Amino acid sequence: MLREENHLRHYLILILGILTFVFLIYYFKYYNNVQIILAGGLSAFYCLWGIIHHAVEGRLSRLVFLEYILVGLLVFLLLFTALSI
């Protein structure tokens, strides 16, 4: 039961963090430079959350680390492209 509560806390932190960044990106909708910086922050947050989550769970490996870095980079590039248009 304790492990399930930890998972719930971890994913609650992830969801709240993502929602906060989405709200801030919407709030600064007329400032493209700020939105791009926030998109970088969102990607960094996601990468750090994933790496820390797997480290706490004891399942962090090089492949998991690389996966979070690459997915975070992909998300940033997609957001950068969408915000630059």
C-alpha positions as CSV (number, residue, x, y, z in Angstrom):
1,M,0.0,0.0,0.0
2,L,2.9,2.4,0.8
3,R,4.4,1.9,-2.7
4,E,1.0,2.8,-4.3
5,E,0.8,6.0,-2.2
6,N,4.3,6.9,-3.3
7,H,3.4,6.4,-7.0
8,L,0.3,8.5,-6.5
9,R,2.4,11.3,-5.0
10,H,5.0,11.1,-7.7
11,Y,2.4,11.3,-10.5
12,L,0.5,14.0,-8.7
13,I,3.7,16.1,-8.7
14,L,4.2,15.4,-12.4
15,I,0.6,16.4,-13.3
16,L,0.7,19.5,-11.1
17,G,4.0,20.6,-12.6
18,I,2.8,20.1,-16.2
19,L,-0.4,21.9,-15.5
20,T,1.5,24.8,-14.0
21,F,3.7,25.1,-17.0
22,V,0.7,24.8,-19.4
23,F,-1.1,27.6,-17.5
24,L,2.0,29.8,-17.6
25,I,2.5,29.2,-21.3
26,Y,-1.1,30.2,-21.8
27,Y,-0.8,33.2,-19.5
28,F,2.2,34.5,-21.5
29,K,0.5,33.8,-24.8
30,Y,1.6,37.2,-26.3
31,Y,5.3,36.8,-25.3
32,N,6.9,34.2,-27.6
33,N,10.3,34.4,-26.0
34,V,8.8,33.7,-22.5
35,Q,6.8,30.8,-23.9
36,I,9.9,29.2,-25.4
37,I,11.8,29.6,-22.1
38,L,8.8,28.0,-20.3
39,A,8.8,25.2,-22.9
40,G,12.4,24.5,-22.0
41,G,11.5,24.6,-18.3
42,L,8.7,22.1,-18.9
43,S,11.0,19.7,-20.8
44,A,13.7,20.0,-18.1
45,F,11.1,19.4,-15.4
46,Y,9.8,16.3,-17.1
47,C,13.4,14.9,-17.6
48,L,14.3,15.6,-13.9
49,W,11.1,14.2,-12.6
50,G,11.5,11.0,-14.6
51,I,15.1,10.5,-13.6
52,I,14.4,11.2,-9.9
53,H,11.3,9.0,-10.0
54,H,13.2,6.0,-11.4
55,A,16.2,6.7,-9.1
56,V,13.9,6.6,-6.0
57,E,12.3,3.4,-7.3
58,G,15.7,1.9,-7.9
59,R,15.1,1.3,-11.6
60,L,17.3,4.0,-13.1
61,S,19.5,2.7,-15.9
62,R,21.4,4.3,-18.7
63,L,18.6,3.5,-21.2
64,V,15.9,5.0,-18.9
65,F,18.0,8.1,-18.4
66,L,18.6,8.4,-22.2
67,E,14.9,7.9,-22.9
68,Y,13.8,10.7,-20.6
69,I,16.5,13.1,-22.1
70,L,15.5,12.3,-25.7
71,V,11.7,12.5,-25.0
72,G,12.3,15.8,-23.2
73,L,14.3,17.1,-26.1
74,L,11.7,16.0,-28.6
75,V,8.9,17.7,-26.7
76,F,11.0,20.9,-26.5
77,L,11.7,20.9,-30.2
78,L,8.0,20.3,-31.0
79,L,6.9,23.1,-28.7
80,F,9.7,25.4,-30.0
81,T,8.6,24.8,-33.6
82,A,4.9,25.3,-32.7
83,L,5.6,28.5,-30.8
84,S,7.9,30.0,-33.4
85,I,5.3,29.9,-36.2
